[in-house]
Amino acid sequence: MCGINGIISKQHESESDIIASIHAMNDLIIHRGPDEDGVFAEQYDDFSLGMGMRRLSIIDLSSGKQPIYSSDKQIVIVFNGEIYNFLSLKNRLQQEGVDFSTTSDTEVILKAYEKHGVESFKWLDGMYGFSIFDKKKNKVFIARDFFGEKPLYYTDNDKGFIWASELKSIIKNLDKKPKISRKGLNLYFRLTYIPAPYTIYEGIKKLEANHYLEYDLNSHQSTIHRINHEPEPKTSTISFNDAKKKTKELVFNSVESRSIADVGLGTFLSGGVDSSIVSLCLSQSSSKKIETFSIGFKKASYDETDKSRVVANLINSNHHEFIIDEDDLKHSIHDILVNFDEPFSDTAALPTHLLSKKTREHVTVALTGDGGDEVFGGYNKYYIGKMNKRYTSVVPEFLHNSITNLSNKYLVNKDDNRGLKFRINKLLNAINYNGEFYWDIISLANTNKQIQELLVSESYEPNLFKEFSEVLGNRKIESLTDFRLVDKILSLEGGMLAKVDRTSMMTSLECRAPFLNKSIWEFTNTLPESYLMKGWNKKYILKEAFREDFPENFLEKSKSGFGSPTGDWLRQSLRKELESYIEPKLLEDQGIFNVDYITRLVKDHLSSKKDSTFRVWSYYCFQKWYKYNYLQ
């Protein structure tokens, strides 16, 4: 696990200057790879090129130093991530006569490319971001993994082409801070994150998951290609019992493949279905006690450590439990939020970081349950999506509007309590009659109507999800398969995986997600939807596959999710800072927000007149990012 950086200078820049720039970029991401760094740079007649990396040693501790070169020195690679099937790929290449000089997965990528070109990218099972400079072709290839577990940013301007694992390394090499992207701004205030290919900055993009960028050094032109072409989901005729057996086999094998490491390894164990199954599988494949880690809150309604203890006792793990409160948050909240380099307001980022920090004191790698909901259909929003079609076909729109108005008036949450009133309001406000309801369902901060009121007209971007709809073939998003595909493209890449990568790598902890396996994803896409969601029973086949391994009814226990009581924190320890973000002069100078509207929204939340935790928290996180990047 590492971080990578690269520069192609279109101007005459010396090799020493390029090396200095790469070192400066590397220094900004030491947290991603504290063990060592590496730099490659060369100067040519019409361009100079450099690539660098910071390394967190996980596999091949002695001979995995990067950059790695082909035997004739004509191809060089820097790599961030892990390739879980590198041993089988290595064996295949050796049978084809390929020789190796290290035991690292990085060299396997290089040799596979040398032998088979970009076609070999399809064979990689892992999480990664890497760049390859091929001197013979005079091209650079930059690739990102199937789900987007590892980040990769890039920018192209008159001076050159720059790419990096984190935005801060790119910003370091620009003459001035870029302008805020209107598209990125709107995506953030709808979703709480910004999905690829967009960022908060004009002119800087994220490489999309499952894509590689090809940069031609002769023409200085780049093209982007998809790596794996996902087949259109087709329902198979597999029986439920056979599918159940196959599910268990695939999950167990994935956990086993993701447990290869030459350093200490454990699991995040929340006590939910996904992390419990991952922990169980790891314990069954390990010859010794495994390490498990959980985090809880002093606020009882957020604490679920009792569930993790049940599983820890069941699998007889060395269990580590950490309880946090506001004091733990105060010391790290600023560093956590600004480390994302762009606005990000998933409330789970805070406990994820604190859990990562505590876990890193014991191990270097942690397996997580991330992706289980997207792969197996586990979110409540999938209910809402299915319900929307039935509801709108029965309840007239005028009647629904009346019900919603009454709900908003009489079922008002006044504190950060996500109980029945909260859920009823969320459900009613998510119902949509115009055929685009799922975009509002996944808008965790503001709906389209709310964002029009929040932003001044010059900042508002209509047709926000048009490009994403085109990627999905412009079809109506109304089936469970559609919902899961939208989440894979947007919510996983931009939200969940960004959260885990930044918060864990900030502590130099590598997180691996066994459910994010292309083979499992492709398999679940062939299953009848009733296998994934049976009535109200979410992740049905996954639970059934492992039911006999857990106590009776354990897998049916509700879980609130890995959030944090930010609504309370905003009213208490963060109140003074939040109030500073609605000062009239700041808002007028920004020219982004409707001053009266945002002031009223924040004050109503602070006075407990109406709880707006998600909306106010997204605003707080944006302003903290803005102040750090534009006002210092």
N, C-alpha and C positions, 0 to 999 in steps of 0.2 A: 504494500500500500504506500502510495507516494503522492506527489503532486508534480505536474509537468508544466513547462513554459517553453515558448518558442518565438523567434523573431525572424522575419525575412525583411531585410532593409532594401528598398528599391533605390536607395542613394548609395554613394560611395562611402561606406563606413568601415573602419578598420576592424580586423579580427579582435584586437584587444578591446575596442569599444563595445563590440557585440558581447564578448565574454563578460565585461563589466555589467552590461545591462541584464544579461541572464542571471548573473550572481545576485544582482539587486532584486530581481523578480523572485528568485529562489528564497532569498532571505525573508520575504514577506509570507512565505508558506512553510516555514520551518516546522510549525505544528503538524503539518501533514506528513513530514518525514524527518524526524529529528536525528536519525542515525547517521546519514551521510548525504552528500550531494554529488552531482556530476554535471559536467558541461561539455558540449561540443560546439565548435564554431569554425567557419571557413569563410574566406573572402574570395570573391570571383570578380570578373571584369565588370559585370553590370548588376551585381547584387552581393549582399553578404547574408549569411544564414547562421543562426545559432539555436540550439535546443538544450534545455536543462531540466533537471529533476531533483526533488528531495525524496529520500527513501526512508520508509519505515520497514525495517527488515522483518519479514514474516516467513518466507520460504527461501531456501538457499542462502543462509546467512553469510557464508564465506565467499561465494563466487558470483553473487547476483548483482554486483555493482554495475551501474549504468553511467553513460550510454553503453549499449552493446552493439558491436559491429559484425558485419559479415566477414568471412575469412579473407576476402579480397579488399575489405575496407570501403566497398562501394555502396553499402547500405548501412544506415545507422538508425537506431530506435531509442526513444525514451518512452516509458510506460508507467501508468498509474493504475493499480488494481490487482486483481487476481484472476487467473484462468484456471478454472476448476478441473477441466479435462485435459490439462497440458501433458500429463503423463501418457494418456492414450494417443494424443496427437504426436507426441514425441516418438512413441513406438512406431506409429504409422510412417513417419518421416524417416526413421532409421531403416525401416524395411525398404524404403525407396533409395537408400544409400546416403542419406544425409548424416553428417557428423556433427557432434555437439561438443562444446568446450566447457559448458557450465551445466548446473542442474536446475536452472531458473526457468520459470514460465515465460519470462521476457524473451529469452533466446528462442523459445519454441515459436512465438509469434513471428519473430524475425525470419527464422528458417522456413516457416510455412509460407510467408510472403515471398521469400527468395525463390522458392520452388514452384509456387502456384499463383503468385500475384494476389490481387485484391479478392479473388474468389475465396481465398483461405479465411477471410474475415468471417464468413458464414459459419465456419466450423467452431468458432470460439464460444465456449460456455463459461461466462464469467461476468465480472463487473470491471469496466475498464475505460480509460481514455488514453490513447497513445498517438504518437506521431512518428512516421517513418520518412527519412530522407533517402531517396533513391537517386544516386548520382548518375547512373546510366540513363535513366529516363528524364533526369533533371526535373523531378517532381517531388512534392511532399504530400503524404497521405495522413490525414488526421481522422481518427475513428472514435466512436462512442458506443457503449454497450447496448444490448437489446432493450432493456427497460430504462436506461438512463440513470443507473445507480451512481456512476461517477460523473462529475461535472466537466464541461469543456466549453469555454468561451472563446470568441474570436472577433477581430475587427480588421477591416481592410480600408486603408486610406492612401493618400498620395505618397506618404513617406514609406509605408510598408504594410506588412501583414503580421499580426500578433495573435498568438493563442496562449491560453493558460487554463489551469484547473480552477483558479479563483479570479474574480473580477479585479481584485486589488492589484494583481500583477500587471494587468493590462493598463489600468488607470495610471500606474506608476510610469508608464512609458509614453503617455500622451502629453502634449504641450499644455493642455488645459482640460478642465473637467467638462465632459460632454453635457449637452442639454438633456433635460428629462424627456423621455419618450412618452408621447401622449398615449400610445397603444399600451406600453408597459404600465403606465400610471393607472389606466382604466382596468386592465387585467388584474392588477394588484388589488384595487379597491372593490373588485367583484369577488375575487377568489381567495385573497389573503396571501397570494404568491404570484409569481410571473412565470408561466410555462414557456418552454422553448417553442419557437426560435427567438423569442423576445427577451429583452432585459429592461431595466428601468432607464437605460441610457440610449439616446439616439446613436446609431452607428455601431453599437456593440450587440452581438447576437450570441445565443447559445446554440451549439450544434445539437440538432435533434437526436433523441435516442434512436439506436438502430440505423445510424447513417454514418457515412464517411465523407470527408471533404478532400477533393483532389486539387492541389495547387500546382499549376504549370509555371515553372520558373523561367520559361522562354517568353511566354506571353503575359505573365503576371495576371492570369485569369484563374478563377476558381469555379469548380462545379461540385454540387452535392449529390450524392447517390445513396439510395436505400441499400442496406446490407442484406437483410432477410425480407423477402416479400411474403407477408403473412397471407396464408390461404384464406379465402372466404369461409367463415365457419359453416360447417355442414354437420348436421346431427347424425351420429352413428346409431347402429342398432344394438350396441353393446347392452347386455343385461345389467341391472343395478348391482347384483352381487359381483359380477366380473369387474364392473367399473369401480366398485368399492375396494376390491383386492388390488386393482391397478393403482388406485389413488394412494393406498398405503405404501405400496412398493415404490412409487415415484417419489413420495415425500421422504420416506426413509433413505432412499438412495441419494436424494438431493442433500439431506442433512449430512450424510456421510461424506459426500464429495466436498462439502463446504467446511468440513472440520479438519482438513489437511493444513497443518501449520507446524513450524519448528519452534513455536513460542506458546505461552500459556493461553488457553482458550476456555470460554464459558458461554453462558446464555443470559440474555435479558428475560426474566420470568415475571410477567405481570399477573399471571393467574388466569388470563383469558385463554380462549380456545387455541389460538395460533401459537403463542409463546409456550403454552403447556405442551403442545404436541411436538414442537421443535426440541424442547428440553427432554421430553420422554425419549424421542428418537436418538438424541445424542447420548443419553445415559445408556440406552440399549446397545449402542455401537461402541461404547467406550469400555476399556478394561479396568478403569478405575473410577472413583467418584468424580462427578463433574462439578464445576463451579456454577452456581446460579446467583443472579443479582436482581433485586427488586427495589422499588422506591415507593414511598407513601407520603401522605400529608398529615400534619397534625389536625387539619380540618377533616372531621370524620366522614363527611359526605363525599370527599375526594379520595379517601384512603381505602385501598382494596388489597392490602398486603395479606389479609387472611386467606385469600384465594391462592396466592403464590405459595404460602406456607403448606397448604394441602398438597400441592404438586411436589414441592421440595421434599416433603416427608415421604410421599409416594415413591419417588425415584431415588431417595436417599442421597441427595446432593449436599455439597458444602454450600449452604445457603447464606447469602449476605443481604441484609435488609437495611435500607437507609430511609429515615424519616426526615422530611424537610419542612421548613416553615418560612415565613417572610424574611427572617434574618438571613437565611441561606441565599435567598433570591437577591437581596439588596446588594450583595457584594459582587454579583456576577451578571446581573441583567443587562447592563450596558455592554459589556464585552460580548455577551452571547448575541445580542441583536445586531451590533455593528459588524460582527464577523461575517454575516451573510453578504455584506457588500451592497445589498439592495434591500428594499423593504420586504419584510417577511413577518407574518403575524400569526402563525400557528401556535396556539398557546402551549402545545405539547413540546415545543422547542426547549423551554426552560427546564422542565424535569428531565427531558432526554439528555440535555447537557450535564446536569448534575449527576444523573445516573452513570453517564459515560465517565465522568471525572472520578467517581468513586470506584467504578469497575476497573478503570485503568490502573488503580493501585494494586490490583491483584492479577490481571491478565492483560494481554495485548490484543486479543481478538474476541468478539462477542457475536454469537448467532442471535438473530432477532426473529420475531414473528411477522415482520413487515411484509405486506403484499398478500397475505392470506385472504383478506376481505375482497380485494380486487380479483384475485384469481378464482376464489370459490364462491363469491357472491354473498358477502357478509354484512354489508352496510344497511342501516335502517333506510337510507335514501333510496335503496333499490325497491323497498316496499312502496315508498311514496311514488316512485316512478311507475310501478305497475298499477298502483291505486289511481293515479291521475287519469289514466285512460278510462277506467271504469266509472270513476266519480264524475268526470265531465260529461260522460254519455248519459248520466242519470239526473244530475243536479243542474238546473239551468244556471247560467252565469249570473243573472241578476240576484238569484237566491243565494248563491255562493258569496257574492260580494256583501250581501246583507249579513250573512253569518260571520264572515271575516271581520267586518266592521264592528260587530258586537263583541267578537272575541278580542279584538285589539283594544276595545274600550274597557271591557270588564275582566278580562283575564290578563291583566298587566303584571308582569314580573317586576318587582321592585328591588330585588337583589340577585346575585349571581347564583340562583338556584335552578338547575336545569331539570325540574320535575315535570309533573303532568301539565301545568299551565304553559310552561315553556314549550313542551312538545306539541300540544294542541295548536298553539299559535304558529309554530314553525311549520307544521303540516298544512294548516289552512293557507298560510301565506305562500307556500310553495306551489299550491295548485295553480295551474295555468291553462288557459283555454285557447291559446294561439298556436299550439303545436311545438313550442320551443321550451317546454316546461323544465327539461332536465338541465338546461343552462342556468336557470334560476335555482334549481335544487343544489347545484354544486357551488353556487355563489355564496360563500360562507360569510362574507362581510356585508355586501349590499346587493340588492336586486337591481335590475336595470332602472326601475322607477326611482329607487332611492339614490342611485349614483347620479342621476340627472339633477336631483335636488342638491346633492352634496357638492358637486363640482360646478365651477363657472362654465358657461357654454363653450368658451374657447378651449377648455380642457377636456370636455366630454367627447368620447369616441363612440359613434353609433356602429351597429353591425359588428360588435366586438368579436363574435365567435365565427365570423364568416369563413376565415381560412381553415379553421378546425373542422367546420362542417364539410368543406370541400375535401379535406383529407379523408373524411368518413363517407365520401360519395354523395354528399348532400341528401342523404336519406333521413327520414324521420327517426329521431332517437326515442324509441318506445319499447324495446325489448330488453331483457336482462343482459343479453349479449352486447347490445348497443351501449348500455350504461357502463358495463365493465370496460369496453373498448375506449370510451370517452375518458374514463378514469385512468386507464393505462397511459393515454397520450398526455393528459393534462395533470390530474391530481397526483399520480405517482411521481412522474418526472419532475414536475414543478414544485410540488408540495412535500409529500411524504419523504421522498428520497433526498431532496435538498436538505430537509430538516435533519435527517439522520446523518448524512454525510458531514455537514458543517459542524453540528454539535458534537459528534463523536471525534472527528478528525481534529477539532480544536483541542482535544485532550490527547491526541495521538493514539486513539483507540480505533481499531478497524472493526466495522460492523458488516456482517454478512447475512443475507436474507434468503434462506433455502426455498421459500415459496416462490421467489422470483427466479424461476427456472423455465427456460423456453419450452422444454418438453412438457412440464406441468401445464403451462399456459395453453399450449396447443391441444393437449389432451382435454382440458376442461371446456375448450371451445367446441369440442365434438359431442359433448354430453347434452342430453335433453335438459332444458332449463329446470325442469322439476327435480332433477337430481341435485341441483345446486340450491334451489329454494323451493321447499315443499310447504305450501301454505305460508304460515308465519315462521317456519323453521329455516333459518338462514344457514348457509354452509352445510347443508344437510348431508351430502355425501362424505365430506371431510369428517364430520362428527361421527357418522355411522362407521367409517373406516377405522376409527380409533376408540369407539365406544367401550369395548371390552377392557381397554387399558386404564380406564379411569373409574372412580367411584360413581355409583348410580346418580344420575341427574346432574353430575358436575358440569358437563359440557353445555347444559341448558341454563346455567346460572348467568344472570345478566351482568354486564360489565359496562361501566360508564365511559371508558376510554381514558387515554393517557393525557388528560388535560391538566389545567392548573387553575386555581381560583383567582384569575387575573381581574375579574370584576371587583372583587373585594380589594385587591392590591391597588387598583386605580383610585379607589375611594380613600385609601389609607396611605401607605408608604410612598406611593407614586403620585399622590394628589397634587402636590405643589408643582412638580414637573409638568404634569398634564395641564394644569391651569396656565402655565407659561406658554403652552402651545396654542392657546386661543387668545393671546394678546392681539388686539386689533392691528398694531403696526406690523407684526410678523405676518399675519394673514393678508394684509393689504400688499405688503412687499412681495409675497409669494405669488399672489394673483391666481391661485389654483382653486381655492375653496369659496363657496358661498358663505360669507362671514356670518350672517345671521343664523343660517341653518346649522352650521357646525358648532357655533357657540351654544345654541339651544340644546343640541344633541348631547354635548359634553356636560353642560350644567344639569340637565335633567338626569343624567346618569349619576353624577356626583351627589346630587341631592336625594337620590333613590326615588325620584318621581317615576322614573321608568328605567329598568335595566336594559342597557344596550351594550353589553360586554363585548361582543364580537366586533361591532361597528366602531366602538370607541377604542378598543385595543388596536385595531388595524390603523386607526388614525394616529394613536400614540406611537406605534412602531414606525410609521412613515415619518412623522415629525422628528423622532429621535434620529433616524437615518439622515433626514434632510439637514438637520442642524450639524451633525457630525461631518457631513460631506460638503456642505455649501456655506456654512456660517462660521467655520473655524479657520 
